């Protein structure tokens, strides 16, 4: 994209915060009022979903009122058919790009909201990787009052086209954990979030992260922070692509992980021909001993539901029993937030 195009996007909207932006009305509708004087057309789109045109009123502003599902929603603003970033909406990294998103209020959303409770911290770290030959990045959540304390660790991964910031900016896992701790529903733990879109010399790898996790990230994180030792003090979980990473890491290294969470949860690495980690399913008694929690969950409208049903049949054929939970929703952050809310209290009990 040319530099002048960046400038045009940055100045596309002339917004007065009290009058312009996105507003959530009491009737549950989401109202857009945008001042884009150079636009010939303006519309709102959900990536891969419907598109709604906004109408220009007599005041020159573009208006529209939409009925959106509650919770997290990626959203695109299209000006004259081109996607632009709206400065008054939160901006995250998803769908392999910077993107706006909405958090549409609904009854029952308090579990991930910022509450008046003690708060933990989120810190960025950089660590050397023997797998990539590069310096990699991770975020670490530490619960309130945990400085100097030895704690168990959850390694928590994002999905395809996202990065290590996803579980904080989109998932709000730090607020979810703060609220659970305040209610006495979860054990204090650190949460380490790495970048699963691993850059190798021949490009981005969607399958190399389990090696980075085992060889580099775990040794680094557990040397920087005081950590309780042993597999019963270590968990791994992830959403979508991250669930593949969690499956591969945990079933290849049952000596390292005692708790596993698969959100929109794949047992198989979909982009790989070889699936050596699935050999762990051939010994159902050992599988049951190896994991105190093996949690698979997904939305009932998930686009990958037929794949999950194939995994169901694979588990049944092997005689392996796991926890399986179904949520209202699709392949989306709102479901994954609920997965985290229900999975975190199961850990390290």
C-alpha positions, 0 to 999 in steps of 0.5 A: 500500500502506498504511503499516501493511501495510509494517510488517506485512511488515517484522515478518512474520518473527522470524528467528534467523540461525543457525536460520532462513532459507534454506540450501543443503544439500550434496545440492543442495537448497534448504531453507527454515526460516522463523519467521512466527508470524502466518502461516496459510499460507506458500509459495515461488514462482518468478515466473511459475513453480511454487509450493510450500507450506511446512509448519508444524512442531511448532516453529511454524516453516515448513519446505520443501526444494526442488530448484531449478536452480543459479544466479540465481533470483527468488523470492517468499515468499507469506504468506496469499497475499500477497507479502512480502519475506524479510529474510534473502534478497538484495533487488533490483529486478526484475519492476518491483518490489523482489523477493527472489532466490536464488543457488543454488550449483552446480559451475562458478559460480565465474566470478561469485563473489567471489574473492580477487583484486584488485577494481574499484569501482562508483560511482554518478553523476548526469548531466543529460539533454537528452532527458528534461530530468531528472537521470539515474543511472548506475553505473560499474565501474572495474577495479582500479588504473585511476585516471587511466588512459585506458581503453575503455568498455562501455555495458551495459544491463539489461532491462524492469522493471529499472534500472541496479543490475541488472548489479551486484546480479543480474548480478555483472558487477563480480565477473565482470570482476574474475575475468576480469582476474585470469586475464588473459582480458579487457582492462581497461575501464570499464563504464557502466550506465544506467537504460533505463526512461526517464521522459518527461513522458507516462510510461515509455518503453522505446525512448528510451534509445538517444537518452539514451545517444548524446546524454547518457550517452556525453558525460558518462561520457567527460568524467568518466573518461579514455577512449581515443577512437574507436569501436574503444574503445567497445562497447554491450551489453544483455539483453532490452530492453537488447539492443534498445537496443544494436541500435538504438544500434549500427546507427544509429550505427556510427561510435560503436560497434565491438563489440555484444553482444545477450543474449537478443538482439533485433535489432528494437525489439519495441514500435515500428512503425518500425525504421530501424536495420535498414537497416544490414542492407541492406549486409552488407559495410559491416556486417562492416567496422563491427563487430569483434564482433557477438555474439547469444546466448540460452538454449535455453528462452527464451520469446522463442526464436521471435522470435530465430529470426525474427531469424535468418532476417532476418540470413540473408536479408540475407547478414549474419553474426554470432556466435550462441551458445546456452546452457542456460537460459531468459530469465534472469539466469543465462544473461545472466551467462554471456553477459557472461563470454563477451562481455567477453574479446572486447572491445578485442582 
